[in-house]
């Protein structure tokens, strides 16, 4: 029982520190050009992400000229 509690506590500390430093970790990981290229191409290849991007770029709303 004590071993299970200790493992849960350690896991909680690790997850908490990862959440607290998530942007720093993301910048470190995406600092590598090859990994960044893979992440971006993988994200854009998802159908719902591609649809959201296309809708935001080519929406049918009226555009006003300045």
C-alpha positions as MATLAB code, in Angstrom:
seq = 'XXXXXXXXXXXXXXXXXXXXXXXXXXXXXXXXXXXXXXXXXXXXXXXXXXXXXXXXXXXXXXXXXX';
ca = [
       0.000    0.000    0.000;
       2.789    2.412    0.871;
       4.638    1.559   -2.353;
       1.500    2.333   -4.429;
       1.053    5.651   -2.605;
       4.702    6.577   -3.184;
       4.490    5.764   -6.923;
       1.315    7.832   -7.226;
       2.957   10.742   -5.442;
       6.032   10.619   -7.693;
       3.832   10.410  -10.791;
       1.843   13.428   -9.593;
       5.021   15.462   -9.069;
       6.323   14.548  -12.542;
       3.024   15.376  -14.265;
       2.748   18.629  -12.330;
       6.239   19.724  -13.333;
       5.570   18.782  -16.979;
       2.382   20.840  -17.007;
       4.105   23.774  -15.321;
       6.957   23.766  -17.878;
       4.965   22.665  -20.939;
       5.846   25.667  -23.118;
       9.527   25.427  -22.274;
       9.486   21.713  -23.143;
       7.554   22.388  -26.367;
      10.075   25.049  -27.430;
      12.938   22.670  -26.673;
      11.391   19.817  -28.679;
      10.265   21.979  -31.606;
      13.660   23.670  -31.745;
      14.819   20.748  -33.855;
      14.005   21.532  -37.498;
      13.291   17.913  -38.483;
      10.901   17.289  -35.580;
       9.145   20.615  -36.182;
       8.673   19.755  -39.862;
       7.209   16.348  -38.967;
       4.817   17.829  -36.376;
       3.566   20.569  -38.704;
       3.079   18.248  -41.674;
       1.361   15.677  -39.473;
      -0.969   18.267  -37.978;
      -1.900   19.819  -41.304;
      -2.600   16.404  -42.822;
      -5.436   15.838  -40.310;
      -8.749   16.398  -42.131;
     -10.438   18.528  -39.480;
      -7.394   20.803  -39.097;
      -7.162   21.251  -42.863;
     -10.896   22.063  -43.005;
     -10.583   24.667  -40.234;
      -7.634   26.313  -42.002;
      -9.435   26.386  -45.350;
     -12.608   27.800  -43.780;
     -10.693   30.566  -42.056;
      -8.789   31.479  -45.211;
     -11.583   31.215  -47.772;
     -14.760   32.051  -45.904;
     -17.850   33.315  -47.741;
     -18.398   36.353  -45.562;
     -18.559   39.811  -47.101;
     -15.263   41.622  -47.137;
     -15.140   45.349  -46.690;
     -12.558   47.404  -48.483;
     -10.858   50.260  -46.715;
];
